[in-house]
């Protein structure tokens, strides 16, 4: 493809693309990878942006400091939506501010801590599956497993009372809104959630515990510590990413396994392969239909185009995970796939800090299901969420 200068005539498309039920390959992204790997789109805010779809280019945008998260969230410039969310969080920071925040929070999210949580997550899974076993059939796996598991994990992780889980659940969907809710509703939810977490942080300052929020309140590095606003915004990030995205991924993974009974049967026969299967499900499932916006801080040539300073760029991980130049038969869900450098948890400095905790939940949930419910099967087609930043089943009827 020849270089196209910024400002030259270039076809544009409205974004997000039309909703597709399911988690299979998104045809619009496949077409862009082939024909226009860096294409113009119009965001929900009405601002233009470049949509990046190939694996190598996505990695570049995620790791190259010339693509700024701060410029996409603060001050004047292109925006994803009219209502800003998480603009003061670690997700919106560039180095060196991001490096300072990451250094302070990283000790609370080590692989060792995630593994230490495994036995507790397994007990939660067993408790939920006990309730599923005595439930009327068909049963909806979303409210019975996919939602309560990560919600309980994130509540315990942050030290949030579990009885407040339903409130957090409702707020999380508002923070992941693209087109599903009006701006006023999103603004109200952000305000309510911020107020709730501000009160929670204040309570933990007075009486700490063993939870992550208490750990972050006490975290110091050469006299530096997280401010009140940073603590609250980080809690927001954990709730939206650590709960909402994990719930959708779990429901979506079970759907993909049951959509072809041989997939689920393979894990029943070979439960030791669950961890590898989880990685392939993370790669294959087109869960994320958007990505965090970035703004070029200088002119950059990428994907055959010249991106000017100040222009917005969105690099889609889900598309990169189906790049034919990196993955053999990328549109095949291969639970035995060996070469799998997927970007399901991002790349670069913004690689998901809670990735290992999410993996533990997915692994334990699927291991518990295939052990306790070897005859699990779909009872009806799922209903799908629409208008959010992620795709996932709203309901997942099963029987056994």
N, C-alpha and C positions, 0 to 999 in steps of 0.2 A: 504494500500500500504506500503511495506517495505521501510525503508530508503535506499537511494542511495547516495553513497559518491561522492563528487565532483571529477571529473577526471575519474570515472568509465565509461565504455562504456554505452551510452545512446542514444536512437534514436534522431535525430535532424530533424527539418523542416525549410525550407526557410520561411522567414517572410519579408513582409506581405503575408498573405494567398491569394489565387486566389480571384479576385474580384467577388462579387455576387451582382447583381442588387437587389434593394430593401433594406429595413431596418429591415427585419425579422431576426430571430435567425441565427447566423453564425454557420454552422454545425461543422466546425473545432474546435470552442471554446466549443461547447456542448460536443464533443467527449473528449476533454482534461479535462473538468471538471469531467467527469465520470472516465477516465482512467489514466490521467497523469496531475494532477492539478498544478504541477510545472514541466514544460517540457522544454527541450533545443530547442532553435531556432537559426537561423543564421540571423543577422540583415542586412539591405541593405549595411552597411559599410563592411560586411564580418566578423564582430566580433560575437562571440557566446554570448548568454544570456539565462536566465531562464524566461519563460513566465508563469505568475501566473494568474489563471482563476477563483478560487473559492472566494466567497464573504468574508469569514473570513480572508483568506490569503491576499486578495487584501487590505482590511482595515489595516492589519498588516503592509504591505509594505508601504502604504501611511502615516502611523502614526509613525512607529518605527524609531527612529533616527539612527539606525544601517544601514539604507538604505539611502545613501547620493545622493542628486541631484548634489551637487557641484562636487563630484568625477566623475559624468557622463558627465560633461560639460567642466571641466577645467583640465589642466595637461594631463598626459599620462593616457591611459586607454580605455576601450571599449566605442564605440560611436554608436549612431543610424545611422548616415550617415557621409559621408566624409566632407560635408560642415556644419560647426557649425552655428546654429542660436540661438539667444537669450541666449548666454552663460554667459552674464554678467547681466542677468535680475533677478527679484525676483523669477521667476520660477526655476532658477538654483542655488538658494542660500539655505543653511542650517542654522538653528539657530546656533549662535546668530545673524548672519548677516541677515537672513531672518526675524527674530523677529524685528530687528531695522527697516527694510524696511516696513514690514507690519504695524508696529505701526504708521509710518509716513503717509502711504497712506490710512489706514483704515477709517479715518474720512471723506474722500471724497466718500466712498462707503457704507454708512450706509443704513439700511432698510428704515429709515425716508427719506433719500435723494431719494431713489428709488421710494418711494410712492409719493414724491413731483413731480417726473418726470412723473407720470402716466397720468395726464391730457394732458401734451404736447405730450406724445406718442399716446394717443387716438386721438388727433387732426391730427397728422401725418398719422395715420391709416386711418382716415376719408378722408383726402386729397388724399391718394393713392387709396382708394376705389372709390372716385368720378371719378378718371381717369379710373379705371377699368370699371366702369359702362358704360362709353361711348366708350369703346374700341371695336374694331371688335372682333367677336367670331369665333373660339376659341381664347383665350388669354393665354399667358404664364405668370403664376403667379410668376415665379422667378424674372424676371426683373421688374415686375409691383408691387410686394409687398415684397417678401421674401428677396430680396437683398437691395432695396432702404430704407426700414424701419430701419434695424439695422445700415446701413451705415450712414443715416442721424443722428440717435441717437448718434453714436460714434463720428461723426464729431462735432456735437453740444457739446457733453460731453467734448471733448478734445479742442474745440475751433479751429477746422480745417475748413477752408472754404469749403462749400458744393460743390463748383465747382471743387474741387480737388478730389472728391469722386471716380471718375473712375480710377484715378491713384492708389489710395489706394487699390481699389478692385483688380487690377492686381497684385500688390505687395503681397497682403495677400495670394493669392493662392500659390505664390512662397515660402512663409515662411511656408506653411503647406504641402510642397511637401514631398512625400516619393519616388515615382518612376516616377512621371509624367513629370518631367523636368530635363534636364542635369544640372550637378553641376555648370557649368559656368553661366547658366541662373539664378540659385538660388543665387549665389554669387553676381551677378550684381544687382538683385532685392534688396537684403539685403543692399548693398552699397547705392543704390539710395534712399531707404526708410529711412535709417539712416541719410543720408545727408539732406533729406527733413525735417525730424523731428528735427534735430539739428538746422536748420534754424528757425523752428517754435518755439522751446524753446527759442532761442536767442531773437526772436521778442517779446515773452511774458515776458521775463525778463525786456525788456525796457518798455512795456506797457501791463500790465496784464488785466485780465477780470474776469468774473464770472465762467469760465470754470474750469474743473478739472486740466488741466495742470497748470493754473495759481495758483490754490489752492495748488498743489503739489510743485510748485516753492517756495511758501511762507511757506510751512509746516516746522515746527521746533519742536524739542523735546529736551528740555534742551540744546539748542544751536546746536543740530545736525540737518542737513538737507540733502535732496537728492542732490547728485552730478549731474553734467551735464550728465555723462554717464548713471547714474541710471534713470534720468528723461527720456532720450531718449529710453532706453531699456524698461522702464515701458510703455511708449506710444506704443512701438512695441507690447508688450504683450496685451495691451488693444485692439489694432487694429486687431490682429490675433484671439484672443479669443473672444473679445467683439463683433466683427463684423462677421468674417468668420464663426465661430462655430454657432453663433445665427442665421445667415442666413440659414445655412444648416439645423438647427433644425426646423426652422419655415417651410421651404419648405417640409421637411420630415414629419412634423406633419400633414400638410394639405394633403399630399399624403396618409398617413396612414388613415386619417379620410375618404377621398373620396374612398379609396380602398374598403371599405365596407360602402355603403351609409347609412346603419343603424347607424353607428358611428356618421357620420355627422348629421344625422337626430335627433339623441338623443340630441346633443348640441343645435340644432335649437329649439327643444321643451323645453329643460331645460338649458338655457344659464347660470344660476347660478352655474352650475356644471363645467364650463370651468376651474377654477383653479385646481380642482382635476384631470380633464382630462389632463391638462398640465403636472402634476406630473407623471401620468401614461405614457404619451407619452415620457417624458424624460427617464423614466425607460426602456420602451419597445424598443424604437428605437435604433438599433445597429449603431449609428452614428459614434462613435469613433472606429476606427479599430486598433489603437495603443495607447500608453500612454507614458508619459515622462519616460525616462530611469533613473534607480537608480543603485548605486553600493554599494555592501555590504562592510562595514568598518571593519567587523569581521565575523567569522564563524557564520552562522545562520542555524538552521534546520527549514524547512518550506515546507508544502505540501508533506511530505514524502521524501524530499531530503536534503542533506547537501550542503548549498551554501557557498563556500569558500570566504574568504576576497578577495576583488578585482574583484569579478564576477558581471556581469551586471544582473539586474532584471527588468522586465517590468510587471506591474500589470494592467490588463485590466478592467476598470470600466464597460464597456459594458457587459463583460462576467459575472462579479459579479452581475449585475442587472438581470441576468437570472438564478441565482443559485437556484436550486430546493429545497435546504435545508432552504432557507430564504423566497422565494416567492411562494405562492400557484399558481399552473398552470402558471409558469413564461412565457411560450410561448403564453399565451393568452393575448391579448390587452384588458384589462378590465377597462373601463373608470370610473367605480364605485369602483375601488380597494381602500380599506381603509388602510390596513397595507402596507406601501410603503416606507421603509427606503432606497431608491435608492441612488446610488453614482454618479448620473448624473453630479454633480458639484464637484466631488472629495471628499476627506476626509482628516482630519488632518490639519497640518499647511498650506498646499497648496490648501485647499478648495478654490474654485473660488471666488475671491474678488468681482466680478461683478455678482454673481449669482442672486441677487434680481432684478438687472436691466434687466437681460435676462428674468427672469420670467415675469416681467411687460410687456415686449414687446410681449412675446408669448401669454400671457393672453389677452392683448388688441387686438392683431391681430386676434386671433381666435374669440373673442367676436364680433369684428367688422364684420368679415366675416359671421358668422351665423346670425347676425342681418340684414345685408344689402343684403346678397345673400343666402337666405334659400334654393334656388334651385341649388346651386353650385354642379357641378359634373365633373368628369374627362372626358376630350374630347379625350384623346389618352394616351398611356403609357408614363411615363416620360423618359427622357434620363438621365443617371447617370454619375456623376463625377467619375473618376478613378485616381489612383496613388497619392491621397492625404491622409492626416492623418485622414480625416473624410469622411464618405459617405453621399451623398445628391443628390437630383435631380439637374441636370444642366438645365433642362427645365421641366415645369409642366403645360401641356396644360389643360385648364378648359373651361367650358361653363356654362350657367345658363338659 
